[in-house]
Amino acid sequence: MAEQLTGINKILIANRGEIAVRIIRAARDLGIPTVAVYSDVDRAALHVRYADEAVHIGGPRPADSYLKQDTLIEVARRTGADAVHPGYGFLAENADFAGQVIDEGLVWIGPPPDAITTMGDKHAARLAVTRNNVPLIPGIEAGLSNDDLAEAAKSIGFPVLIKAVAGGGGKGMRPVHRAEDFQTALITARREAESAFGNGDVYLEKLLHGARHIEFQILADTHGNTVHLGERECSIQRRHQKLVEEAPSVFVDTELRQRMGEMAIAAAESVGYVNAGTIECLVDRDKNYYFLEMNTRLQVEHPVTELVTGVDLAKEQIRIARGRRMGPTESILHPKGWAIECRINAEDPYANFMPSTGQITTMILPTGPGVRVDSGVYRGSEITPYYDSMISKLITWGETRSEAMLRMRRALSEYRIMGLKHNIPFHINLLNSISFIAGQIDTNFVEQRFNMNTYEKTPTATQLETVAIAATLYAHRKRRLASQVVAPAKRDASNWKWMGRFERMHR
């Protein structure tokens, strides 16, 4: 049967930062023009510079810009964009926005609104996947009063985890280890969930000790094809926020991968899922696995899957939205090698990961074999308090996990960021951790068993002297560079004009 194709002539990207840049690149590979949107503080952002068109949409607060649904639709109409890609975050998992895009006759590059609604409500998601015999963590469903939840917690047995029905990212989530702490944690979780998602409903799950966070990448098209692209290990977290991801997982063997992959496909098919999505699971020490939730969007950590499978997930999203059959099938998927991703954030790992803001005065990106950097900033960019603190994603690939880790160590040592605090020292220490090297990790590893000072020593007087000498030599080299006469080459300007252009590019 011939494929029913949907024309996409221009894509509006309803997002910012590195994911907007990532989508622009995928669209450009397909020959599709893009429209970027930006707030007051993002006027000079990288995604604005890379897109074919850019439109200002409001103030720096997300509510005044990137969350203004009617404004985004109006921009799409005004610029002639006939498709919308939401990226991740902001409106990516907003079923109302997806429905509005579709109702306006535009192409929504994402899953159906009904699937977003079901999987976005953890209670509804649990009910949906159980119809396909997907295993769930023992727990109590939502809708109970505080007193009833307290009694239910006793029946489950402590420790338990209070979880918000809506949203994600660790908001509205509280572990409780003792009955006497339950009510306080419950009130706090409800308040946080109400503030973040406008919904204070919560439910309970048994808290699994020593569990790993393992997720499966899903792709599904409109022709009835659903595949998984293997697993990602996402257990290195802090406050339920992922810091490091890798594919595959050192913990998952062939038999477990097959069983979990089949479960992931069944979970996606339970809601008629289409496009890219992720099934997240907890796996205990005995390799019992449980459905956690489904993220109905492209994940931050998607590059590690791309590197081991060779599948461009952002391009596949567009391909599927156009009504085409997706490229990867079970018969041709043969993951190769190992990939690791470190999230480089503007935060101080020596001060309880306190967020850092300011201008990036120096930024030297690592390169070389097996190294990829996804970023939405450059030298001179401002990291503001209005959005998340991510500077970039650093990803390395190797034939083996050892090679991927060695390349990551090299890349981290080459990465230079000045002007604000960042978490590169954390990643360097983590890569030197014996437990991480051995793959002996779980979701509590960073908060309970890792210490920033464990793998570092205080610099000696000789080391400090060496740093001072290096800084002096660097300053001397910069002065020489400013007056250096460059050998004649095929250039359309003098050396002085060329140097002026170079300096302006980095302001």
Secondary structure, DSSP 8 states (H G I E B T S, - for coil): ----------EEE---HHHHHHHHHHHHHTT--EEEEEEGGGTT-HHHHHSSEEEEEE-SSGGGTTT-HHHHHHHHHHHT--EEE--SSTTTT-HHHHHHHHHTT-EESS--HHHHHHHHSHHHHHHHHHTTT--B-SEE-S---HHHHHHHHHHH-SSEEEEESS--TTTT-EEE-SGGGHHHHHHHHHHHHHHHHS---EEEEE--TT-EEEEEEEEE-TTS-EEEEEEEEEEEEETTEEEEEEES-TT--HHHHHHHHHHHHHHHHTTT--EEEEEEEEE-TT--EEEEEEE-S--TTHHHHHHHH---HHHHHHHHHTT---S--TTT----SEEEEEEEESEETTTTTEE--EE--EEE---STTEEEEES--TT-EE-TTS--EEEEEEEEESSHHHHHHHHHHHHHH-EEESS--SHHHHHHHHT-HHHHTT---TTIIIII--TTTS-----HHHHHHHHHHHHHHHHHHHHHHH------S-SS-HHHHHHHHHHHT-
